[in-house]
Amino acid sequence: MRQTKLVLVVTAIFLGGLLANAQSKTLTFKKGEVLDILLFSGKPDFSKLFPRYKETAFTFALKTGYQPQPILSIAETTQGGIQPASFVFGKWTSVSARKKFLNEITTEVPDFHEQRRAMWSSFHLAYYEMEKDVSFDLNPEKAIVATAYWKDESNGFMNFKKEWLKEAKNNGGKVLLELNDAMSSIGYMYKPDYMVLTEWNDRDAFDTFAKVTNEMGEKGIQNVNQFIIK
């Protein structure tokens, strides 16, 4: 209960953050823009400490080209060991804008990392340059699942991925977004080889699919994280 309240506080005061589970939201990214995925869990003092972060680091991010997108909560971790509380999308105007922030933030805000550690118990970042125009809806009436895979050194992952996508379609799943070639930053490293966002009519439909994928084995897979987000 305390964690749920904390997520709501984070959502309410995270500058420009949109409560995605309040209504359907369309996310649009143009070719060359950057999509951020932030996974984090806040500490109890988050609401007390965030105003300064907002005035310093967040203000610099906005000046550099950051555009806030919906903040979602993670209802459940269904695979993998990390269990963040929030799943946040962000947008940057370009890779150069994203890198400018990473390269200059500690000059602009010397205690940037200390502020983050004080507010968040965990913080992971993956960002992607869009290779084409992308648009997708986050429908609160559906079950939305984010799955990230790291492939092993064998050649089995492509076959696994092909079968996974086939079974998702056969079981009523809709692929909203596929992401490859993740970038990240030191201290917040999160670089899956493949991330896919899927939509399901309901939790039962996803659970049926999950049983099928559990029987597919782990050939080609080094690691996996999977979250139900809302």
C-alpha positions in Angstrom: 0.0 0.0 0.0 2.8 2.4 0.9 4.6 1.7 -2.4 1.3 2.3 -4.3 0.9 5.7 -2.7 4.5 6.5 -3.4 4.0 5.7 -7.1 1.0 8.1 -7.2 3.0 10.8 -5.6 5.8 10.3 -8.1 3.3 10.5 -10.9 1.6 13.6 -9.6 4.8 15.7 -9.2 7.0 14.3 -12.0 7.0 17.5 -14.1 4.6 17.0 -17.1 4.1 13.3 -16.4 0.7 12.0 -17.7 -1.2 9.5 -15.7 -1.5 6.9 -18.5 -3.9 4.7 -16.6 -6.5 7.5 -16.4 -7.2 7.5 -20.1 -6.0 6.1 -23.4 -2.9 7.9 -24.6 -1.3 7.9 -28.0 2.5 8.1 -28.1 4.2 9.3 -31.3 7.9 9.4 -32.1 9.3 10.6 -35.4 12.3 9.1 -37.1 15.5 10.4 -35.4 13.9 11.2 -32.1 14.8 9.2 -29.0 12.5 7.1 -26.8 13.5 6.7 -23.2 12.4 3.9 -21.0 13.1 4.5 -17.3 12.5 1.9 -14.6 12.6 3.1 -11.1 11.4 2.7 -7.5 11.1 5.8 -5.3 12.2 6.1 -1.7 9.9 7.4 1.1 11.5 10.9 1.0 11.0 11.3 -2.8 8.3 13.9 -2.5 10.4 16.0 -0.1 13.5 15.9 -2.3 12.0 16.1 -5.8 11.3 19.9 -5.9 15.1 20.6 -6.0 15.7 17.9 -8.6 12.9 19.5 -10.7 14.5 22.9 -10.4 18.0 21.6 -11.3 18.3 18.4 -13.3 14.8 18.3 -14.7 15.0 21.9 -15.8 18.3 21.3 -17.6 16.7 18.2 -19.3 13.8 20.2 -20.6 16.2 22.9 -22.0 18.3 20.2 -23.6 15.3 18.6 -25.5 13.5 16.3 -23.1 9.7 15.9 -23.5 7.9 14.1 -20.7 5.6 11.2 -21.7 3.3 9.0 -19.7 4.3 7.5 -16.3 2.9 4.0 -15.7 3.0 1.9 -12.7 4.3 -1.7 -12.8 1.5 -3.9 -11.5 3.6 -7.1 -11.5 7.0 -8.5 -12.5 6.2 -11.7 -14.2 9.7 -12.7 -15.2 13.2 -11.6 -14.0 14.6 -10.5 -10.7 14.3 -6.7 -10.8 11.0 -5.3 -9.5 10.7 -1.6 -10.2 7.6 0.3 -9.3 7.3 2.7 -12.3 7.7 2.4 -16.1 8.3 5.8 -17.7 8.4 6.8 -21.3 10.4 9.9 -22.3 11.2 11.6 -25.6 14.3 13.6 -26.8 14.6 15.5 -29.9 17.7 13.6 -31.1 20.5 11.3 -30.0 22.8 14.3 -29.8 20.3 16.0 -27.4 20.2 12.9 -25.2 24.0 12.6 -25.1 24.4 16.3 -24.4 22.4 15.9 -21.3 24.4 12.8 -20.2 27.7 14.6 -20.9 26.9 17.9 -19.3 24.5 17.2 -16.4 27.2 16.9 -13.7 28.7 20.2 -14.8 25.3 21.9 -14.6 24.2 19.9 -11.5 27.3 18.6 -9.6 25.3 16.5 -7.2 23.0 15.0 -9.9 23.8 11.4 -9.0 23.6 12.0 -5.3 20.2 13.5 -5.7 19.0 10.4 -7.7 20.4 8.0 -5.1 18.6 9.9 -2.4 15.3 9.7 -4.2 15.3 6.3 -5.9 16.2 2.9 -4.6 16.6 1.6 -8.1 16.9 3.4 -11.5 17.5 1.8 -14.9 17.7 3.5 -18.2 17.4 2.3 -21.8 17.1 4.7 -24.8 16.5 4.1 -28.5 16.9 6.2 -31.6 13.8 5.8 -33.7 14.6 4.3 -37.1 11.2 5.2 -38.5 8.0 7.0 -37.4 6.3 5.2 -34.6 2.9 5.6 -33.0 1.0 3.4 -30.5 -1.8 3.6 -28.0 -1.8 2.8 -24.3 -5.3 1.6 -23.6 -6.2 1.3 -19.9 -8.9 -1.2 -20.7 -6.3 -3.7 -22.0 -3.5 -5.7 -20.4 -0.1 -4.1 -21.5 3.0 -6.2 -21.1 6.6 -5.1 -21.5 9.1 -7.9 -22.2 12.9 -7.5 -22.5 15.3 -10.2 -23.6 19.1 -10.5 -23.6 20.3 -13.2 -26.0 23.1 -15.6 -25.3 26.1 -16.5 -27.5 24.3 -19.2 -29.4 22.3 -18.6 -32.6 19.0 -19.6 -31.1 17.5 -16.3 -30.3 16.2 -15.4 -33.7 14.2 -18.6 -33.9 12.9 -18.1 -30.4 11.8 -14.5 -31.2 10.1 -15.7 -34.4 8.2 -18.4 -32.5 7.4 -16.0 -29.6 5.8 -13.4 -32.0 3.9 -16.1 -33.8 2.4 -17.4 -30.5 1.6 -13.9 -29.4 -0.4 -13.3 -32.6 -2.1 -16.8 -32.3 -3.2 -16.1 -28.8 -4.7 -12.7 -29.5 -1.8 -10.5 -28.6 -1.0 -7.2 -30.5 2.5 -6.0 -30.8 2.6 -2.2 -30.1 6.3 -1.6 -30.2 9.5 -3.5 -30.9 12.9 -2.0 -29.9 16.5 -3.1 -30.7 19.9 -1.6 -30.2 19.4 -0.1 -26.7 21.7 2.5 -25.4 22.2 3.4 -21.7 24.6 5.2 -19.4 27.1 4.3 -16.7 25.4 3.7 -13.3 22.0 3.1 -14.8 22.8 0.4 -17.4 19.9 -1.4 -18.9 20.6 -2.8 -22.4 18.3 -5.6 -23.5 18.9 -6.9 -27.0 15.2 -6.9 -27.7 12.2 -5.2 -26.0 8.6 -5.7 -27.1 5.5 -4.0 -25.8 2.3 -6.1 -26.3 -1.4 -5.6 -25.7 -3.9 -8.2 -24.6 -7.7 -8.1 -24.3 -7.3 -9.1 -20.6 -5.0 -10.8 -18.1 -6.4 -14.2 -18.9 -5.4 -13.9 -22.5 -1.9 -13.0 -21.5 -1.7 -15.8 -19.0 -2.6 -18.3 -21.6 0.1 -17.0 -23.8 2.6 -17.1 -20.9 2.0 -20.8 -20.4 2.9 -21.4 -24.1 6.1 -19.4 -23.9 7.1 -21.1 -20.7 7.1 -24.4 -22.7 9.3 -23.0 -25.4 12.5 -23.3 -23.3 15.4 -20.9 -22.9 17.5 -21.7 -25.9 19.0 -18.4 -27.2 18.1 -16.5 -24.0 20.6 -15.2 -21.5 18.1 -13.1 -19.4 14.6 -11.8 -19.4 12.6 -9.1 -17.6 8.8 -8.9 -18.0 6.3 -6.4 -16.5 2.6 -5.9 -16.6 2.2 -2.2 -16.7 -0.8 0.1 -16.2 
